[in-house]
Amino acid sequence: VEHLKALKVDPANGGLLQINGSPTDAAAGLIKKGIHEGLDNSGYPILAEFDTPEWAPPKAQQWASGQVTRFGAKILGVVAANDGTGGGAIAAFKAAGVDPVPPVTGNDATIAALQLIIAGDQYNTISKPSEIVAAAAANVAVKLLSGETPKAEMTLYDTPSQLFTPAVVTQENLKAEIIDKKINTAAELCVDRYAEGCKKLGITN
């Protein structure tokens, strides 16, 4: 939404597609609720919404394809619950010959999504480095084995919890957030058709 506002995209011209995760996944429900909280007062209407069975990208693509036929240029952007469903939406736009693809968000910072960002096909993803979470989990385990009580920052759903701040990754900060922090390497991302994009973003020489 902030990206659309920065581009001065008029919400009167259309709205957004919302692609949620699996309707049987509790985590997907939390993400769906969070997306609604972010969009409901944004000024950009939700044209249509889909709960993706089993988080399956082909099902997200099939649904998005129907929405491209239904709404066409009125689709100003897509908010997807994860990178797989976002990638499905991007594939639908490309199959329909939509160029440029409207901004599509994601979540999980998969290699495929990072490459789509490098290519300019996906606007952003969210990085939640597993190394940080794993280190915290190891620290908790050590304290428990030592007979100590791990320190919790807060209680979430009646469970002592530690929360970590994820990073929103776009073309502008992909090198700093992903390459420089050694989450992925340039060798992993900058292959084949993504090599030129990596040069433009300063990831490779």
C-alpha positions in Angstrom: 0.0 0.0 0.0 2.8 2.4 0.9 4.4 1.6 -2.4 1.2 2.4 -4.3 0.8 5.6 -2.4 4.4 6.6 -3.2 3.7 6.0 -6.9 0.5 8.1 -6.5 -1.6 5.2 -7.8 -5.2 6.4 -7.5 -7.4 3.9 -5.6 -10.4 5.1 -7.7 -8.8 3.3 -10.6 -9.2 -0.1 -9.0 -8.1 -2.2 -6.1 -6.1 -5.1 -4.7 -6.3 -8.9 -4.8 -5.7 -10.7 -1.5 -4.4 -14.2 -1.7 -4.4 -16.0 1.7 -3.0 -19.3 2.8 -4.7 -22.5 3.5 -8.1 -22.2 5.2 -7.1 -25.2 7.4 -3.9 -23.6 8.7 -4.1 -21.6 11.9 -1.0 -19.6 10.9 -2.7 -18.6 7.6 -5.6 -17.3 9.6 -3.3 -15.0 11.6 -1.7 -13.7 8.4 -5.1 -13.2 6.8 -6.2 -11.1 9.8 -3.0 -9.1 9.7 -3.4 -8.3 6.0 -7.0 -7.1 6.6 -5.8 -4.9 9.5 -3.3 -3.3 7.1 -5.7 -3.0 4.1 -9.1 -2.2 5.6 -8.4 1.5 6.2 -5.7 1.9 3.5 -8.1 3.5 0.9 -7.4 0.7 -1.5 -10.4 -1.6 -1.8 -10.0 -5.4 -2.0 -11.4 -6.5 -5.3 -11.4 -10.2 -4.5 -10.0 -12.5 -1.9 -9.0 -16.2 -2.0 -8.1 -18.8 0.6 -5.5 -21.0 -1.1 -6.1 -24.8 -0.4 -2.9 -26.3 0.9 -1.0 -23.1 0.1 -0.7 -24.6 -3.4 0.9 -22.1 -5.9 -1.0 -23.7 -8.9 -4.3 -23.1 -7.2 -3.3 -19.5 -6.4 -2.3 -19.1 -10.1 -5.6 -20.5 -11.3 -7.6 -18.2 -9.2 -5.5 -15.2 -10.0 -5.9 -16.0 -13.7 -9.6 -15.7 -13.4 -9.3 -12.4 -11.6 -7.1 -11.0 -14.4 -9.9 -11.9 -16.8 -12.5 -10.4 -14.5 -10.8 -7.2 -13.5 -8.0 -6.6 -16.0 -6.2 -3.2 -15.5 -8.3 -2.5 -12.3 -5.9 -4.8 -10.4 -3.5 -2.3 -8.9 -1.6 -4.9 -6.8 -1.6 -8.2 -5.1 -1.1 -9.0 -1.4 -0.1 -12.6 -1.0 0.3 -14.5 2.2 3.6 -16.2 1.1 6.0 -16.3 -1.8 4.5 -19.4 -3.3 1.0 -17.9 -3.7 2.6 -14.6 -4.8 4.6 -16.4 -7.4 1.4 -18.1 -8.6 -0.2 -14.7 -9.1 2.8 -13.4 -11.0 2.7 -16.5 -13.3 -1.0 -15.7 -14.0 -0.2 -12.1 -15.0 2.6 -13.2 -17.3 0.5 -15.9 -18.9 -2.1 -13.2 -19.6 0.5 -10.9 -21.2 0.2 -8.3 -18.5 3.2 -6.0 -18.6 4.3 -4.6 -16.3 3.1 -6.9 -13.6 1.4 -4.9 -10.8 3.2 -4.9 -7.4 3.0 -8.3 -5.8 4.0 -8.9 -2.2 5.2 -12.1 -0.6 6.5 -13.6 2.6 9.4 -16.1 3.5 12.2 -14.8 1.3 12.5 -17.9 -0.8 15.2 -18.1 -3.4 12.5 -18.1 -6.2 10.9 -14.9 -4.7 14.3 -13.2 -4.3 15.0 -13.9 -7.9 11.6 -12.5 -8.9 12.4 -9.3 -7.0 15.8 -9.1 -8.8 14.0 -9.5 -12.1 11.4 -6.8 -11.1 8.5 -9.1 -11.2 7.8 -9.2 -7.4 7.8 -6.1 -5.3 8.8 -7.5 -1.9 9.1 -10.4 0.4 9.6 -10.8 4.2 12.8 -12.3 5.6 12.7 -14.1 8.9 16.2 -15.6 9.1 16.0 -19.1 10.6 19.5 -18.7 12.0 18.3 -16.1 14.4 15.3 -18.1 15.6 17.5 -21.3 15.8 20.1 -19.5 17.9 17.3 -18.3 20.3 15.9 -21.8 20.5 19.3 -23.2 21.3 19.8 -20.7 24.0 16.4 -21.6 25.6 17.4 -25.3 25.4 20.7 -24.7 27.2 19.0 -22.8 30.0 16.4 -25.5 30.5 19.1 -28.2 30.6 21.0 -26.1 33.2 17.9 -25.9 35.3 17.3 -22.2 34.6 14.1 -20.5 33.5 14.5 -18.9 30.1 13.6 -15.2 30.0 10.5 -14.4 27.9 9.9 -11.0 26.5 6.2 -11.4 26.5 3.3 -13.8 26.6 1.5 -14.7 23.3 -1.5 -16.9 23.3 -0.7 -17.9 27.0 2.8 -19.0 26.0 6.0 -17.2 27.1 7.5 -15.9 23.8 10.4 -14.1 22.2 9.5 -12.0 19.1 11.9 -11.1 16.3 11.5 -8.2 13.9 11.3 -9.5 10.3 12.8 -7.5 7.4 10.8 -6.3 4.4 13.0 -7.0 1.4 12.8 -5.0 -1.9 15.2 -4.3 -4.7 16.6 -1.4 -2.7 17.8 -3.4 0.3 18.1 -7.0 -1.0 21.9 -6.9 -1.1 22.1 -5.5 2.5 19.4 -7.8 4.0 20.1 -11.1 2.1 23.6 -11.1 0.6 25.5 -9.0 3.2 23.9 -10.9 6.1 24.8 -14.2 4.4 21.3 -15.5 4.2 21.8 -16.4 0.6 24.8 -15.9 -1.7 25.1 -14.2 -5.0 26.0 -17.5 -6.6 22.6 -18.9 -5.5 20.6 -16.0 -6.7 22.4 -14.5 -9.7 22.1 -17.4 -12.2 20.9 -17.5 -15.8 18.4 -14.7 -16.6 18.9 -13.1 -13.1 22.6 -12.3 -13.7 21.9 -9.0 -15.4 19.5 -7.9 -12.7 22.1 -8.7 -10.1 24.5 -6.4 -11.8 22.0 -3.6 -12.0 21.3 -3.9 -8.2 25.0 -4.0 -7.4 24.9 -7.5 -6.1 27.5 -8.6 -8.6 30.1 -6.7 -10.7 
